Amino acid sequence: MKKEIQQMSDRELMMELVEAKRRAEKWERIRLCVMAALLLTVVVLAAVYVPRVTATLRRVNETMDQVQAMSEQAQSFLDSFKSISAEKLAETVENVNATAQEAREIMDKLKEVGLESLEQSLKELSEFAEKLRGFFGR
């Protein structure tokens, strides 16, 4: 059992201080290792998820560009429809059908892009960020 501070000699006090300092340094090294491991984890997860999310977003952006182009084409058809004669009505219907087919193909591409996978990736990234925020007390 340890003596009270008032009953310790100078030598015993110095030994107690040295031991306390060693314990504190040991815990500081442990904390440093844990923080390094967490930092490494964050870097690895960022390296894994960021490219997946950006690739999916890039594909979505390309598909949306195609949708925009198709929309402009449909608008030009509608504008020209106002001045169409009866003979050109069949040609316009064919153009509209072709545009509808392109829209179906674009929708199929959107399904291939996998909006669910984008949503899942963002959800996993959000959950990880919440865990880190909780760990650091924010």
Residue frames as a rotation matrix with the C-alpha (Angstrom) as fourth column:
MET 1
0.576 0.817 0.000 0.00
0.817 -0.576 0.000 0.00
0.000 0.000 -1.000 0.00
LYS 2
-0.100 -0.634 0.767 1.30
0.591 -0.658 -0.467 3.47
0.801 0.407 0.440 -0.89
LYS 3
-0.434 -0.133 -0.891 2.20
0.846 -0.402 -0.352 6.02
-0.311 -0.906 0.287 1.73
GLU 4
0.766 0.637 -0.086 0.59
0.592 -0.752 -0.290 9.40
-0.250 0.171 -0.953 1.83
ILE 5
0.522 -0.566 0.637 2.52
0.420 -0.479 -0.770 12.19
0.742 0.670 -0.012 0.17
GLN 6
0.651 -0.259 0.713 3.36
-0.617 -0.728 0.299 13.88
0.442 -0.635 -0.634 3.48
GLN 7
0.737 -0.325 0.593 4.98
-0.342 0.577 0.742 10.67
-0.583 -0.749 0.314 4.76
MET 8
0.831 -0.431 0.352 7.17
0.553 0.567 -0.611 10.06
0.064 0.702 0.709 1.68
SER 9
0.091 -0.887 -0.452 10.83
0.404 -0.382 0.831 10.95
-0.910 -0.258 0.324 1.51
ASP 10
0.181 -0.093 -0.979 12.18
-0.679 -0.732 -0.056 13.07
-0.711 0.675 -0.195 -1.33
ARG 11
-0.826 -0.550 -0.120 13.53
-0.485 0.588 0.647 9.97
-0.286 0.593 -0.753 -3.05
GLU 12
-0.593 0.685 0.423 10.16
0.579 0.728 -0.367 8.20
-0.559 0.027 -0.829 -2.85
LEU 13
0.344 0.711 -0.614 8.42
0.040 -0.664 -0.747 11.31
-0.938 0.232 -0.256 -4.20
MET 14
-0.193 -0.499 -0.845 10.82
-0.844 -0.355 0.402 11.49
-0.500 0.791 -0.353 -7.14
MET 15
-0.961 -0.141 0.237 10.34
-0.036 0.916 0.399 7.78
-0.273 0.375 -0.886 -7.89
GLU 16
-0.176 0.976 0.130 6.55
0.595 0.210 -0.775 8.23
-0.784 -0.059 -0.618 -7.77
LEU 17
0.339 0.254 -0.906 6.78
-0.401 -0.832 -0.383 11.21
-0.851 0.493 -0.180 -10.15
VAL 18
-0.622 -0.632 -0.463 8.99
-0.713 0.212 0.669 9.28
-0.325 0.745 -0.582 -12.57
GLU 19
-0.833 0.363 0.418 6.58
0.379 0.924 -0.046 6.34
-0.403 0.120 -0.907 -12.55
ALA 20
0.182 0.939 -0.291 3.59
0.355 -0.338 -0.872 8.64
-0.917 0.056 -0.395 -13.12
LYS 21
0.064 -0.235 -0.970 5.41
-0.741 -0.662 0.112 10.27
-0.668 0.712 -0.216 -16.04
ARG 22
-0.906 -0.423 0.000 6.17
-0.331 0.709 0.623 6.87
-0.263 0.564 -0.783 -17.59
ARG 23
-0.440 0.829 0.345 2.51
0.637 0.559 -0.531 5.85
-0.633 -0.014 -0.774 -17.32
ALA 24
0.368 0.582 -0.725 1.42
-0.066 -0.761 -0.645 9.12
-0.927 0.286 -0.242 -18.91
GLU 25
-0.329 -0.576 -0.748 3.90
-0.819 -0.221 0.530 8.66
-0.471 0.787 -0.399 -21.78
LYS 26
-0.914 0.037 0.404 2.69
0.150 0.956 0.252 5.11
-0.377 0.291 -0.879 -22.33
TRP 27
0.012 0.996 0.083 -0.93
0.642 0.056 -0.765 6.25
-0.767 0.062 -0.639 -22.62
GLU 28
0.273 0.025 -0.962 0.10
-0.472 -0.868 -0.157 9.10
-0.838 0.497 -0.225 -24.91
ARG 29
-0.770 -0.581 -0.266 1.84
-0.542 0.374 0.753 6.62
-0.338 0.723 -0.603 -27.27
ILE 30
-0.649 0.617 0.445 -1.28
0.588 0.778 -0.220 4.44
-0.482 0.119 -0.868 -27.26
ARG 31
0.338 0.799 -0.497 -3.46
0.252 -0.586 -0.770 7.47
-0.907 0.135 -0.400 -28.11
LEU 32
-0.118 -0.475 -0.872 -1.06
-0.738 -0.546 0.397 8.44
-0.665 0.690 -0.286 -30.90
CYS 33
-0.953 -0.239 0.186 -1.22
-0.086 0.804 0.589 4.93
-0.290 0.545 -0.787 -32.40
VAL 34
-0.239 0.946 0.217 -5.03
0.719 0.323 -0.616 4.91
-0.653 0.009 -0.757 -32.26
MET 35
0.398 0.374 -0.838 -5.20
-0.175 -0.865 -0.470 8.32
-0.901 0.334 -0.278 -33.96
ALA 36
-0.533 -0.653 -0.538 -2.76
-0.701 -0.015 0.713 7.16
-0.473 0.757 -0.450 -36.66
ALA 37
-0.850 0.282 0.444 -4.89
0.384 0.910 0.158 4.05
-0.359 0.305 -0.882 -37.25
LEU 38
0.176 0.965 -0.195 -8.02
0.543 -0.260 -0.798 6.20
-0.821 0.035 -0.570 -37.54
LEU 39
0.148 -0.196 -0.969 -6.33
-0.589 -0.805 0.073 8.55
-0.795 0.560 -0.235 -39.97
LEU 40
-0.867 -0.494 -0.067 -5.17
-0.372 0.553 0.746 5.60
-0.331 0.671 -0.663 -42.06
THR 41
-0.498 0.773 0.393 -8.72
0.666 0.631 -0.397 4.21
-0.555 0.064 -0.829 -42.03
VAL 42
0.391 0.651 -0.651 -10.15
0.086 -0.729 -0.679 7.53
-0.916 0.210 -0.341 -43.23
VAL 43
-0.227 -0.566 -0.793 -7.60
-0.772 -0.391 0.501 7.77
-0.593 0.726 -0.348 -46.03
VAL 44
-0.953 -0.128 0.273 -8.24
0.022 0.873 0.487 4.21
-0.301 0.470 -0.830 -47.19
LEU 45
-0.160 0.972 0.174 -12.01
0.714 0.235 -0.659 4.64
-0.681 0.019 -0.732 -47.13
ALA 46
0.351 0.235 -0.906 -11.74
-0.307 -0.886 -0.349 7.92
-0.885 0.400 -0.239 -49.02
ALA 47
-0.601 -0.662 -0.448 -9.52
-0.665 0.104 0.739 6.22
-0.443 0.742 -0.503 -51.59
VAL 48
-0.855 0.330 0.401 -12.14
0.412 0.900 0.139 3.50
-0.315 0.284 -0.906 -52.03
TYR 49
-0.022 0.999 -0.039 -15.41
0.790 -0.007 -0.613 5.45
-0.612 -0.044 -0.789 -51.99
VAL 50
0.037 0.043 -0.998 -14.55
-0.218 -0.975 -0.050 8.76
-0.975 0.219 -0.026 -53.65
PRO 51
-0.847 -0.351 -0.398 -13.61
-0.440 0.046 0.897 7.23
-0.297 0.935 -0.194 -57.04
ARG 52
-0.737 0.635 0.231 -16.73
0.669 0.735 0.112 5.04
-0.099 0.237 -0.966 -57.02
VAL 53
0.130 0.822 -0.555 -18.99
0.611 -0.507 -0.608 7.99
-0.781 -0.260 -0.568 -56.28
THR 54
-0.154 -0.228 -0.962 -17.34
-0.445 -0.853 0.273 10.28
-0.882 0.470 0.030 -58.82
ALA 55
-0.983 -0.180 0.022 -17.48
-0.070 0.490 0.869 7.62
-0.168 0.853 -0.495 -61.55
THR 56
-0.393 0.911 0.124 -21.19
0.894 0.410 -0.183 7.09
-0.217 0.039 -0.975 -60.93
LEU 57
0.235 0.457 -0.858 -21.82
0.283 -0.877 -0.389 10.84
-0.930 -0.151 -0.336 -60.88
ARG 58
-0.616 -0.517 -0.595 -19.90
-0.432 -0.410 0.803 11.23
-0.659 0.751 0.029 -64.13
ARG 59
-0.912 0.318 0.258 -22.09
0.408 0.662 0.628 8.60
0.029 0.679 -0.734 -65.81
VAL 60
0.014 0.950 -0.313 -25.23
0.870 -0.166 -0.464 10.27
-0.492 -0.265 -0.829 -64.47
ASN 61
-0.021 -0.099 -0.995 -24.00
-0.121 -0.987 0.101 13.61
-0.992 0.123 0.008 -65.79
GLU 62
-0.921 -0.343 -0.184 -23.34
-0.233 0.108 0.966 12.15
-0.312 0.933 -0.180 -69.25
THR 63
-0.613 0.762 0.208 -26.79
0.789 0.585 0.186 10.60
0.019 0.278 -0.960 -69.33
MET 64
0.180 0.684 -0.707 -28.38
0.612 -0.640 -0.464 13.86
-0.770 -0.350 -0.534 -68.22
ASP 65
-0.499 -0.411 -0.763 -26.56
-0.362 -0.701 0.615 15.63
-0.788 0.583 0.201 -71.07
GLN 66
-0.974 0.185 0.130 -28.15
0.210 0.528 0.823 13.15
0.084 0.829 -0.554 -73.46
VAL 67
-0.157 0.963 -0.217 -31.55
0.948 0.085 -0.306 13.80
-0.277 -0.254 -0.927 -71.89
GLN 68
-0.012 0.093 -0.996 -30.99
0.102 -0.990 -0.093 17.55
-0.995 -0.103 0.003 -72.35
ALA 69
-0.854 -0.352 -0.382 -30.08
-0.339 -0.180 0.923 17.07
-0.394 0.918 0.034 -76.01
MET 70
-0.753 0.637 0.163 -33.13
0.636 0.644 0.425 14.90
0.166 0.424 -0.890 -76.56
SER 71
0.013 0.768 -0.640 -35.30
0.764 -0.421 -0.489 17.50
-0.645 -0.483 -0.592 -74.83
GLU 72
-0.331 -0.205 -0.921 -33.99
-0.285 -0.909 0.305 20.22
-0.900 0.363 0.243 -77.12
GLN 73
-0.998 -0.018 -0.061 -34.67
-0.063 0.359 0.931 18.03
0.005 0.933 -0.359 -80.13
ALA 74
-0.417 0.907 -0.064 -38.21
0.908 0.412 -0.077 17.36
-0.043 -0.090 -0.995 -78.92
GLN 75
0.010 0.395 -0.919 -38.74
0.356 -0.860 -0.366 21.10
-0.934 -0.324 -0.150 -78.40
SER 76
-0.709 -0.301 -0.638 -37.61
-0.447 -0.508 0.737 21.82
-0.546 0.807 0.225 -81.95
PHE 77
-0.874 0.473 0.116 -40.06
0.437 0.657 0.614 19.18
0.214 0.587 -0.781 -83.18
LEU 78
-0.089 0.883 -0.462 -42.84
0.901 -0.127 -0.416 20.83
-0.426 -0.453 -0.783 -81.20
ASP 79
-0.214 -0.049 -0.976 -41.91
-0.079 -0.995 0.067 24.26
-0.974 0.092 0.209 -82.55
SER 80
-0.911 -0.150 -0.384 -41.93
-0.386 -0.016 0.923 22.97
-0.145 0.989 -0.043 -86.10
PHE 81
-0.713 0.688 0.135 -45.19
0.683 0.725 -0.085 21.12
-0.156 0.032 -0.987 -85.44
LYS 82
-0.140 0.670 -0.729 -47.06
0.229 -0.695 -0.682 24.44
-0.963 -0.262 -0.056 -85.34
SER 83
-0.014 0.070 -0.997 -46.32
-0.776 -0.630 -0.033 25.10
-0.631 0.773 0.063 -88.99
ILE 84
-0.833 -0.342 0.435 -46.60
-0.073 0.847 0.526 21.54
-0.548 0.406 -0.731 -90.28
SER 85
-0.282 0.731 -0.621 -48.80
-0.949 -0.116 0.295 20.76
0.143 0.672 0.726 -93.21
ALA 86
0.611 0.641 0.464 -50.87
-0.694 0.716 -0.075 17.59
-0.380 -0.276 0.883 -93.34
GLU 87
0.772 -0.355 -0.526 -48.30
-0.215 0.634 -0.743 15.89
0.598 0.687 0.413 -95.61
LYS 88
-0.239 -0.967 0.091 -45.51
-0.364 0.002 -0.931 16.34
0.900 -0.255 -0.352 -93.09
LEU 89
0.354 0.447 0.821 -47.57
-0.922 0.020 0.387 15.10
0.156 -0.894 0.420 -90.15
ALA 90
0.982 -0.002 -0.186 -46.55
0.009 0.999 0.036 11.47
0.186 -0.037 0.982 -90.78
GLU 91
0.184 -0.983 0.018 -42.87
0.300 0.039 -0.953 12.46
0.936 0.180 0.302 -90.91
THR 92
-0.201 -0.208 0.957 -43.21
-0.717 -0.634 -0.288 14.34
0.667 -0.745 -0.022 -87.63
VAL 93
0.760 0.517 0.393 -44.88
-0.648 0.572 0.503 11.35
0.035 -0.637 0.770 -86.01
GLU 94
0.753 -0.559 -0.347 -41.93
0.375 0.798 -0.472 9.20
0.541 0.226 0.811 -87.12
ASN 95
-0.188 -0.848 0.495 -39.49
-0.061 -0.493 -0.868 11.73
0.980 -0.194 0.041 -85.63
VAL 96
0.128 0.321 0.938 -41.42
-0.937 -0.271 0.220 11.75
0.325 -0.907 0.267 -82.36
ASN 97
0.972 0.224 -0.066 -41.37
-0.201 0.946 0.252 7.94
0.119 -0.232 0.965 -82.30
ALA 98
0.343 -0.925 -0.164 -37.60
0.416 0.306 -0.856 7.96
0.842 0.225 0.490 -82.89
THR 99
-0.296 -0.408 0.864 -37.18
-0.522 -0.689 -0.504 10.46
0.800 -0.600 -0.009 -80.06
ALA 100
0.581 0.573 0.579 -39.31
-0.806 0.302 0.510 8.28
0.117 -0.762 0.636 -77.79
GLN 101
0.866 -0.337 -0.370 -37.09
0.266 0.936 -0.231 5.32
0.424 0.101 0.900 -78.65
GLU 102
-0.137 -0.948 0.286 -34.01
0.142 -0.305 -0.942 7.37
0.980 -0.088 0.177 -77.76
ALA 103
0.000 0.214 0.977 -35.68
-0.872 -0.479 0.105 8.30
0.490 -0.851 0.187 -74.47
ARG 104
0.938 0.346 0.036 -36.24
-0.326 0.840 0.434 4.62
0.120 -0.419 0.900 -73.71
GLU 105
0.479 -0.838 -0.263 -32.58
0.497 0.506 -0.705 3.89
0.724 0.207 0.658 -74.45
ILE 106
-0.303 -0.576 0.759 -31.48
-0.306 -0.696 -0.650 6.74
0.902 -0.430 0.035 -72.19
MET 107
0.424 0.532 0.733 -33.73
-0.876 0.035 0.481 5.47
0.230 -0.846 0.481 -69.40
ASP 108
0.935 -0.161 -0.316 -32.17
0.173 0.985 0.010 2.03
0.309 -0.064 0.949 -69.82
LYS 109
-0.005 -0.990 0.138 -28.73
0.326 -0.132 -0.936 3.65
0.945 0.040 0.323 -69.52
LEU 110
-0.084 0.040 0.996 -29.85
-0.770 -0.637 -0.040 5.41
0.632 -0.770 0.085 -66.35
LYS 111
0.879 0.423 0.221 -30.86
-0.470 0.682 0.560 2.06
0.086 -0.596 0.798 -64.92
GLU 112
0.647 -0.705 -0.290 -27.45
0.493 0.677 -0.547 0.64
0.582 0.211 0.785 -65.88
VAL 113
-0.073 -0.683 0.727 -25.68
-0.280 -0.685 -0.672 3.52
0.957 -0.252 -0.141 -64.16
GLY 114
-0.092 0.085 -0.992 -27.10
0.730 0.683 -0.010 2.19
0.677 -0.725 -0.125 -60.97
LEU 115
-0.051 0.144 0.988 -28.55
-0.379 -0.918 0.114 5.08
0.924 -0.369 0.102 -59.05
GLU 116
0.925 0.370 -0.081 -29.09
-0.091 0.425 0.900 2.61
0.368 -0.826 0.427 -56.22
SER 117
0.373 -0.860 -0.348 -25.35
0.884 0.444 -0.150 1.95
0.283 -0.252 0.925 -56.03
LEU 118
-0.399 -0.457 0.795 -24.70
0.222 -0.889 -0.399 5.70
0.889 0.017 0.457 -55.90
GLU 119
0.397 0.645 0.654 -27.26
-0.535 -0.416 0.735 6.09
0.746 -0.641 0.180 -53.15
GLN 120
0.912 -0.086 -0.401 -25.78
0.325 0.750 0.576 3.15
0.251 -0.656 0.712 -51.22
SER 121
-0.038 -0.999 0.030 -22.23
0.835 -0.048 -0.548 4.52
0.548 0.004 0.836 -51.56
LEU 122
-0.331 -0.029 0.943 -23.33
-0.180 -0.979 -0.093 7.94
0.926 -0.201 0.318 -50.33
LYS 123
0.722 0.657 0.219 -25.25
-0.379 0.110 0.919 6.36
0.579 -0.746 0.328 -47.46
GLU 124
0.661 -0.555 -0.505 -22.22
0.702 0.696 0.154 4.29
0.266 -0.456 0.849 -46.38
LEU 125
-0.366 -0.821 0.437 -19.99
0.588 -0.569 -0.575 7.35
0.721 0.046 0.691 -46.58
SER 126
0.020 0.477 0.879 -22.48
-0.453 -0.779 0.433 9.34
0.891 -0.407 0.200 -44.51
GLU 127
0.921 0.321 -0.220 -22.69
0.010 0.545 0.839 6.61
0.389 -0.775 0.499 -41.86
PHE 128
0.218 -0.922 -0.321 -18.89
0.903 0.315 -0.293 6.50
0.371 -0.226 0.901 -41.62
ALA 129
-0.456 -0.362 0.813 -18.72
0.149 -0.932 -0.331 10.29
0.878 -0.029 0.479 -41.26
GLU 130
0.495 0.710 0.501 -21.33
-0.463 -0.272 0.843 10.13
0.735 -0.650 0.194 -38.47
LYS 131
0.819 -0.254 -0.514 -19.27
0.513 0.726 0.458 7.51
0.257 -0.639 0.725 -36.63
LEU 132
-0.245 -0.961 0.124 -16.13
0.813 -0.274 -0.514 9.64
0.528 -0.025 0.849 -36.92
ARG 133
-0.206 0.249 0.946 -18.05
-0.239 -0.951 0.198 12.71
0.949 -0.185 0.255 -35.77
GLY 134
0.838 0.544 0.039 -19.28
-0.209 0.254 0.944 10.75
0.504 -0.799 0.327 -32.76
PHE 135
0.500 -0.721 -0.480 -15.78
0.817 0.577 -0.014 9.49
0.287 -0.385 0.877 -31.97
PHE 136
-0.553 -0.765 0.330 -14.27
0.628 -0.643 -0.439 12.95
0.548 -0.036 0.836 -32.01
GLY 137
-0.416 0.435 -0.798 -17.15
0.813 -0.216 -0.541 14.29
-0.408 -0.874 -0.264 -29.90
ARG 138
-0.959 0.116 -0.259 -18.73
-0.207 -0.911 0.356 16.64
-0.195 0.395 0.898 -32.42
